[in-house]
Amino acid sequence: MTSNGPTSVKSDRVGAVRRLANRKFRAKVQRFLVEGPQAVREAVQHTPDSVDEVFVVPGEFHWLQGFKVTEVPEPVLLAMTETVHPQGVAAVCRFLPFVPPAAPRSIVVLHDVRDPGNAGTILRTADAAGADAVYFTGDSVDPYNGKCVRSTAGSLFHIPFAQADLSDVLASYKGMQVLATSGAAHQDLREVDLARPTVWLFGNEAHGLPDLELETVSIPIFGSAESLNLASAAAVCLYATAFAQRA
């Protein structure tokens, strides 16, 4: 069903959508904004019940047939969204339900990870590497932050994720080994049995993890770089785990 939406950037409806950029407002209404064809397509294909409304500029969006589609002028869509080029489509979605995995083999925990680009990229990598769930703990960014959502490229509609207390997460997966990365670790990634069910704990971009008395591993550096950035380190660890568990 297609209908005509607001034509003025100053309309209350536009303002309400734009307010989804505010964390407190998102939490209050339990909604978030998804921008761009790729992410919206993943939403309608994988979690159609989460989609409240789709806003489009007049164009070819036949793949949205069956959804409530509201046509708006391009300036109105731009006023609703955070990106400069949302490519003609955005959707308002409900917060996604979290169902803990029944028999997990790979769990990702982001603790005090505050950069939304890093957090979204790691969630996307976790999805690609076949992880079972992602948890945001401590002072980590809100997973529904606009930049975080965009950085997932739609993967947040594929993999369960939740905000939780770190101690509760670790208690829920007592039977799994818990690993954290550290440049000062006495063992590197090649010396750990990653075929075992594993919880990977990744910490703050600048300060790393607090002293949690966890087993730590380092990522070997073969060139002259001092270290890897957080998202790259997470990708190495998660794919090493995926390879080991599928060998």
C-alpha positions in Angstrom: 0.0 0.0 0.0 1.4 3.3 -1.1 0.3 6.7 0.3 1.5 10.3 0.1 3.4 11.6 3.1 4.4 15.0 4.4 5.6 17.5 1.8 7.2 20.0 4.2 10.5 19.4 6.1 8.9 21.2 9.0 6.0 18.8 9.5 5.6 17.1 12.9 5.8 13.7 11.2 9.2 14.5 9.8 10.3 15.8 13.2 9.2 12.6 14.9 11.2 10.4 12.5 14.2 12.7 12.9 14.0 12.4 16.7 14.9 8.7 16.4 18.5 10.0 16.2 18.2 10.7 19.9 18.9 7.7 22.2 16.4 8.6 24.9 13.6 9.0 22.3 14.4 5.7 20.6 14.2 4.0 24.0 10.9 5.7 24.8 9.2 4.7 21.5 11.1 1.4 21.0 11.8 2.4 17.4 14.9 3.1 15.3 15.6 4.3 11.8 17.1 2.2 9.0 18.5 4.0 5.9 19.4 2.9 2.4 18.2 0.1 0.1 20.5 -2.6 1.4 19.6 -2.3 5.1 15.9 -1.8 4.4 15.8 -4.8 2.1 17.4 -6.9 4.9 14.7 -5.7 7.3 11.8 -6.5 5.1 13.2 -9.9 4.1 14.4 -11.2 7.5 12.3 -9.4 10.1 9.2 -8.1 8.3 7.2 -7.8 11.5 9.7 -5.2 12.8 9.0 -2.8 9.9 6.5 -0.1 10.9 6.7 2.1 7.8 8.9 2.7 4.8 9.5 6.2 3.3 10.6 6.4 -0.3 11.1 9.1 -2.9 9.1 8.3 -6.1 10.9 5.6 -8.0 11.3 1.9 -8.5 10.8 0.1 -5.2 8.8 -2.9 -6.3 10.5 -5.1 -3.8 8.6 -3.3 -1.1 5.3 -4.6 -2.3 3.1 -5.6 0.6 4.5 -3.1 3.0 3.2 0.3 4.1 5.1 2.6 1.8 4.9 6.4 2.1 6.1 8.5 -0.8 7.8 11.8 0.2 9.8 14.4 -1.7 13.5 14.0 -1.6 14.1 17.0 0.6 11.7 15.5 3.2 13.5 12.2 3.2 16.8 14.0 3.6 15.3 15.9 6.6 14.3 12.6 8.2 17.7 10.9 7.8 21.2 11.3 9.1 23.1 10.4 6.0 23.6 12.8 3.1 22.6 10.2 0.5 20.0 7.6 1.9 19.5 6.5 -1.7 15.8 7.1 -1.8 14.5 4.9 1.0 14.4 4.7 4.8 12.3 2.7 7.3 11.1 3.0 10.8 11.5 -0.3 12.6 10.6 -1.7 16.0 13.3 -2.7 18.4 14.2 -6.3 17.6 13.4 -9.2 20.0 16.4 -11.1 21.5 16.3 -14.8 21.8 19.4 -16.3 23.4 21.0 -19.0 21.2 20.2 -22.6 22.3 23.5 -24.3 21.7 26.1 -21.5 21.0 29.5 -22.1 19.7 30.7 -18.5 19.2 29.6 -15.5 21.3 30.8 -11.9 20.8 30.9 -9.4 23.7 31.6 -5.7 23.1 32.6 -4.1 26.5 32.8 -0.3 26.6 33.1 -0.2 22.8 31.9 3.4 22.2 32.7 4.0 18.6 29.5 3.2 16.6 31.4 2.4 13.4 33.6 -0.1 15.1 30.6 -1.7 17.0 28.5 -2.0 13.8 31.4 -3.4 11.8 32.1 -6.0 14.4 28.4 -7.0 14.5 28.6 -7.4 10.7 31.7 -9.5 11.0 30.2 -11.6 13.7 27.3 -12.3 11.3 29.6 -13.1 8.4 31.7 -15.4 10.6 28.7 -17.4 11.8 28.7 -16.2 15.5 25.6 -17.0 17.5 25.0 -13.7 19.3 26.5 -10.3 20.1 26.2 -8.5 23.5 26.9 -4.9 24.2 28.0 -4.4 27.8 29.4 -1.7 30.0 29.4 1.7 28.4 29.2 0.4 24.9 27.3 2.4 22.2 23.6 1.9 21.8 23.3 -0.8 19.0 20.4 1.3 17.6 22.6 4.3 17.1 22.2 5.5 13.5 25.9 5.1 12.5 26.1 1.7 14.3 23.0 0.5 12.4 24.4 1.7 9.1 27.8 0.1 9.8 26.1 -3.3 10.2 24.9 -3.1 6.5 21.8 -5.0 7.5 23.4 -7.7 9.6 21.6 -6.6 12.8 18.5 -8.2 11.2 20.4 -11.6 10.9 22.1 -12.1 14.3 20.7 -11.8 17.8 22.1 -9.0 19.8 21.3 -7.4 23.2 22.5 -4.9 25.7 23.3 -6.6 29.0 25.5 -6.7 32.1 28.9 -8.3 31.6 28.6 -10.5 34.6 25.2 -11.8 33.5 26.6 -12.6 30.1 29.6 -14.5 31.4 27.4 -16.4 33.9 25.1 -17.4 31.0 28.0 -19.1 29.2 29.9 -20.8 32.0 30.6 -23.8 29.9 32.4 -21.9 27.2 36.0 -20.7 27.2 36.2 -16.9 27.5 39.1 -15.2 25.6 40.2 -11.6 25.3 42.9 -10.1 23.2 46.0 -8.4 24.7 49.3 -7.5 23.2 51.0 -8.6 26.4 49.5 -12.1 26.4 51.9 -15.1 26.7 50.1 -17.1 24.0 49.0 -16.1 20.6 46.0 -17.0 18.5 47.7 -20.1 17.0 48.2 -21.7 20.4 44.6 -21.7 21.6 42.0 -24.4 20.9 39.4 -22.4 19.0 37.5 -25.5 18.1 36.0 -25.3 21.6 32.8 -23.1 22.2 34.2 -19.7 22.7 33.2 -16.3 24.1 35.3 -13.5 22.6 35.4 -10.3 24.7 36.5 -7.1 22.9 37.2 -3.9 24.8 37.4 -0.2 24.5 39.2 1.2 21.5 41.7 3.3 23.5 41.9 1.6 26.9 41.2 -2.0 26.2 39.6 -4.2 28.8 39.7 -3.7 32.6 41.5 -6.4 34.6 38.9 -9.2 34.5 41.3 -12.1 35.2 40.4 -13.7 31.8 42.5 -15.8 29.5 44.2 -13.5 27.0 45.7 -14.1 23.6 47.7 -11.9 21.2 47.3 -11.6 17.5 50.7 -12.2 15.8 52.1 -9.3 13.9 54.3 -10.3 11.0 55.1 -6.8 9.6 56.1 -3.6 11.3 52.6 -2.4 12.5 52.3 -1.9 16.2 48.9 -3.4 16.4 45.5 -3.9 14.6 42.5 -1.7 15.2 39.6 -3.1 17.1 37.4 -4.1 14.2 40.3 -5.7 12.3 41.4 -7.6 15.4 37.9 -8.9 16.0 37.7 -10.0 12.4 40.9 -12.1 12.7 39.7 -13.7 16.0 36.2 -14.5 14.8 37.3 -16.0 11.5 40.0 -18.0 13.2 37.3 -19.4 15.4 35.0 -20.1 12.5 37.7 -22.0 10.6 38.6 -24.0 13.7 35.0 -24.9 14.5 34.3 -26.0 10.9 37.5 -28.0 10.3 
